[in-house]
Amino acid sequence: MDYNLVCEYRDVALRPQHITASGRRSEDAEAIIEMLEAIAAPVLVRIKHRPLSQDENDDMVLDVAIHGQADAVVTNNIKDFGAAAEQFGIPVLTPKDFLIAFRKVESVHAS
């Protein structure tokens, strides 16, 4: 994760309509973001590969994934991320597909 990406997460997650839709408090969203920051590996984006997609915020996510050598990008926005991420060999998974894959790996390691 880099500074710009965590700022974007915070901006989106703390929008009043998202807090209302979640049925939680803004403090809950902030706590989750702080937990993500605590476990995330810091990434320094030295080269911005632009433009990769039609949305510059998507490009920001992809830059962090590329420089952080991410195993995958997890998003419901497969359409906008798919082709750009594939150029760099980064799979794009929906949250559902990520959890299925994660559980398979965990069950193999638990055996």
Secondary structure, DSSP 4 states (H G I P E B T S, - for coil): --HHHHHHHHHHHTSHHHHHHHTS-HHHHHHHHHHHHHHSPP----S----SSSSHHHHHHHHHHHHTT-S-EE-S-HHHHHHHHHTTT--EE-HHHHHHHHHHHHHHHH-
